[in-house]
Amino acid sequence: MSEITCWFDFASNYSYLSVLRLARQQDVIVHWKPFLLGPIFKEQGWDNSPFVLQKDKGDYVWKDMPRECAKYGLPWRQPSAFPRRSILAARVALLGEHQPWIAEFCARVMLANFEHDEDIGNQACIAAILTSIGLDAEALLAAAQSPDNKARLHARSDEARALHIFGAPTFFVGPEMYWGNDRLSDALAYATR
Amino acid sequence: MSEITCWFDFASNYSYLSVLRLARQQDVIVHWKPFLLGPIFKEQGWDNSPFVLQKDKGDYVWKDMPRECAKYGLPWRQPSAFPRRSILAARVALLGEHQPWIAEFCARVMLANFEHDEDIGNQACIAAILTSIGLDAEALLAAAQSPDNKARLHARSDEARALHIFGAPTFFVGPEMYWGNDRLSDALAYATR
């Protein structure tokens, strides 16, 4: 079976498109790599998303997103806060990386942020999502915030840097890197060649 | 007949893809808008292309380009200098904007830069291109560098700012803005709806 690795940030609107598209894929194994863009952006000297720092680009993105969502048949509501704090969701996703619930969890967090305009930085939001898919929210939230798991998310940032990742989503098929939801079809075509 | 407006910079590698694709289009009227990204980037506080300033992104772009060119059936050689000075080519293109030779001129300048690795900032390079399509190079280069025409290119930058253009290529179909070669198919689909 073909394989693809997907690096994504729950705060990233273009990651939303790719996570939902990949969560639907049946014919490829997805390796989910939740990570935080913040530390990557910080190294560029940016203290926020470029979509906030560059006003014209940011304004454009909110015109681009409804068109993109229509293209892929995905729901869309512009979040009332952007970018949202994604560290808690990323920590939980780290725990689920190799679990059968990972795709569903990622899709639901993304929909909470970009369809339902919910604050995914809020523990109650993540707990509700975990419960909705039949998981023990309390135990997972405690494990997610354990020192060990926090250290794993730090290590994930180092891994991203080592791979020269500069944005999200970013895909790898073997050593081939593809940046952006606009390259997901190419990456999948290469994976299934 | 459907219409699309294409804002592009001869120094921009993703503009290269779009200019060549549009130069082949028979079923849509293209309004060519040569402009300079430099002044737009300067307002962001950037003194060079983001592909130079952001090393990881720049390194990626040179892996992305051969794949993109293969996808669109376009030739590709990574320029030995990037970004090249595009002001002279832009000034000539401004003169040709409403002339039958504009598409061919733009395509040849782009190929000089991104297939033949020629210095399009050099007057001899632009003169050779003009001559190759049967035009009076000497007269056009003189007109291109007249005070009036220089002022027109300045005004073009103001026009780009007024439209909130932040990168190239950028397309308009009526008031709808599309940024990047990755959106050209969507823009064309919308234009011919």
Contacts between the chains, C-beta under 8 A, distances in Angstrom:
chain1	res1	chain2	res2	distance
A	44	B	54	6.2
A	54	B	44	6.2
A	54	B	166	6.4
A	56	B	164	4.4
A	56	B	165	7.4
A	56	B	166	4.2
A	57	B	166	4.8
A	57	B	167	7.4
A	57	B	179	8.0
A	59	B	164	6.5
A	60	B	164	7.3
A	60	B	166	7.0
A	60	B	177	6.4
A	60	B	179	5.8
A	63	B	177	6.8
A	64	B	178	8.0
A	64	B	179	7.3
A	64	B	183	7.6
A	67	B	186	6.8
A	71	B	186	7.2
A	164	B	56	4.4
A	164	B	59	6.6
A	164	B	60	7.3
A	165	B	56	7.4
A	166	B	54	6.4
A	166	B	56	4.2
A	166	B	57	4.8
A	166	B	60	7.0
A	167	B	57	7.4
A	177	B	60	6.4
A	177	B	63	6.8
A	178	B	64	7.9
A	179	B	57	8.0
A	179	B	60	5.8
A	179	B	64	7.3
A	180	B	182	7.7
A	182	B	180	7.7
A	182	B	182	4.2
A	183	B	64	7.6
A	186	B	67	6.8
A	186	B	71	7.2
